[in-house]
Amino acid sequence: MKRSARYIIIMAGGRGERFWPMSREKTPKQLITLFGDQSLLQQTVERVLPLAPIENILIITNHAQAAAVRKQLPCLPRQNVIAEPCGRDTCAAIVLGAAIVEQRNPCGVMAVLPADHLIQDQKKIPACLN
């Protein structure tokens, strides 16, 4: 499959309650630095860059966090940070991402990933997603 047909949907919403008091609504756990010198979101994007072009990486977030996401990911096209008008949980985020991929490339293939995971053996990622 051509790299240009691959899309990565990264879900980066939430209310910032699980890591309170470190996280807040505008800075949930995926936007804070817990492991290393990058946020979990930044690590997730770095992890998938070899798999899909930057213009095919979409971040689904909410209005409260969109500005912080854009600030953390200045290389990502602005239109690739999609702020849901209101949070509707995982299913709605995936459907929104799928609709955007279908609009951009009807033959596109997507992977959906959370923005707040820790993967220590990153060498296995390409094999799992290829």
N, C-alpha and C positions, 0 to 999 in steps of 0.2 A: 504494500500500500504506500502511496506517495505520502511523504511527510506533510505536504501542503493540504492533504485531505483530513489530517488528524486535528482534532480539537480537544482541548482540556477544559473542563468546567470545574472550577474550584469554588466550593461552597464556603463562604466566609461571613456568615451572619451570626445571629445569636444576640443575647442580651447582656453578656458580660457578668453573669452571676456565679458561674462555677468556680472561678479563681478569685472571688472577692476576698480581700480588698484590693488585690493586685489588678484585677480587671474591673472594668466598668462598662456601661452601655456603649460609650464611644470608643473604648479600648478593650474589647473582649480578648480572651486568651490568645487567639490567632494573631493579634496585633502586638502582643508583648514579647519580649525576648526572654525565653526560659532556658534554652539550650544553645550555647554558642553566642555569636554576635549578631544574629539576624532573628527577626520574629519568625514564628511558625509559618506564617503566610509567605514571607520572603523565602524561607527554606523550601516550601512546597513549590513555588514558582521556579526556583533554581533547579529543583529535582526534575521538573518536566521539560525544561528548555531543550534538552537533547531530543525530545520526542516529537515536539510540535513547534512550529514557528511562533514567535511572540504574539503575532497578530491573531493567532488561533487560540490563545489562552484567555478564557473569560472568567471573571470573578463575579459571582453572584453574592451580593451583600445587601445591606439596608441603607436607608438615607442617613441614619446617624453615624454610620461608619464609612461611607463612601469617600469622603475627603481624606480620612486617615489612610485608607487603602491606596488611593491615588498617590498620596505623599510617600508611602512606603515602596510603591512600585512605579517610579517615574518613567521607566522604559516601556511600560505597558501602554498601548493606545488608550486614550481617555475613554473612548466608547466601549472598551472591553471591561470596564468596571460598571456593572449593572446594579443599580440600587432598586430593590423591590419597593414599591410604594408602602407595603406593610408586610411583615413577616408571615408566611403561611407554611413554614416548616420545609422539610426536605423534599417531599414530592413536588410541591409547587416550584421550588428552586430548580429541580432537575427538568421539569417540563418547560420552564422558561428558558433554560439553557439549550434544551433540545430544539425549541422553536427558533431560537437565534441561529443555531448551527444550521438547521434546515433552510433558513432564509439565506444564509451566506453561501452554503454549499449543499445542495440536495443530496449529494453523494458522500458528504462528510461523515466521519466516524468519530464518536466522542467517548472520552473517559470522564467519569465524575469522581472527584476526590474531595475529601474534607481538607480544610486549611489548617487544621489544628492537630495534626498527627506527628509523631516522632518515628522516623525510620532510621535505624542505625546502620543497616546494611543496604546502602543505596545502590550497590552494584546490581541488585536483583530487580530493581524497578523496570528497566527496559525490557527484560525478559517477561515480566508479568504483564506489561501493557502493550507489547508488540503482538 
